[in-house]
Amino acid sequence: MGDPVLGDSELLSSAEGVVMIIGAPDSGKTTLARMLVDTALQGGRTVAYIDSDLACTTVGPPTCVGLKWLRSPADVKDFTRADDLRFVGSIRPDRFILQQVAGVASLVETVRAEADLIVIDTSGAVAGVVGQRLKYHKAELVRPDTVWAVQRGGELEPLVGLLRRFLSANVVTVPASRAGLPMSPEERMDMRAARFAAAFPAPLQRWRVLPTVFAPSLPAGFDLVRLHRMIVGVHDRQGRCLGLGMLEYEDVLRVITSGNQGMAGLQIGSVRIDPETFRTTSVRLDELMFGLG
């Protein structure tokens, strides 16, 4: 069958419709996705690239599913800037599974009629109950024409068997890339911090917000200081995510953003961020809301 990670041009050029790429961390998923994009653009096709790796994003900020339209090779130069976002609010694939799957499905539906090729890059969560549920339900909702499973040995066979058994998509296994070294946890944190920093470009603005603008709604008697330094999704009246905000509480509650054009509501995530280093800690939303953490 050949190895598309290493440059099987025939297999790359044959991709059509919706292609979802799955694999463990450092297997070469994003490299393969970019090769798919480049091949399609060289063929004059319009590509919608959807990045659903919440922790190590390629398009848009962490905690979000990002969409990038690519209509010519020139668009690749600004690859990291998202054209549309769906806020999930977490950097952990084992949390907010519903929001993550719904976000990907929503973006696919917005581009399905216009794109010649839709490429969905996914997180490295592929093992165990959580990994299998996440990938299965994502494929169930987006209805990919092809799933490319990038694996070392037979590590994805349980997931591949599940997808082949219950879904009609063509599941193709390809060997993982051997190029490059795996990223260390520290390198991943540095990369994530850089992506968060890019989501808050200067000049930043501070806007006072009322407790009534949040989703989920704050419980009665909620201590607003608990929201200090929490990441939020900034949404307009159509429910679209405009970008990220960071909450601060000093006598009054404010949201820090790079702009407020169209801001109508704030969706609370499960990430607290240090505004100096852009390092993050995960927070359980139920514990935040009810004073348990």
Salt bridges, closest charged atoms under 4 A:
ASP26 OD2 - ARG188 NH2 2.78
ASP84 OD1 - ARG86 NH1 3.02
ASP94 OD2 - ARG92 NH2 2.64
GLU109 OE2 - ARG112 NE 3.19
GLU109 OE2 - ARG143 NH2 3.80
GLU114 OE2 - ARG71 NH2 2.93
GLU140 OE1 - HIS137 ND1 3.00
GLU155 OE2 - ARG152 NH1 3.63
GLU186 OE2 - ARG279 NH2 2.78
ASP190 OD1 - ARG279 NH2 2.60
ASP236 OD2 - ARG240 NE 2.71
GLU248 OE2 - ARG206 NE 3.00
ASP286 OD1 - ARG284 NE 3.72
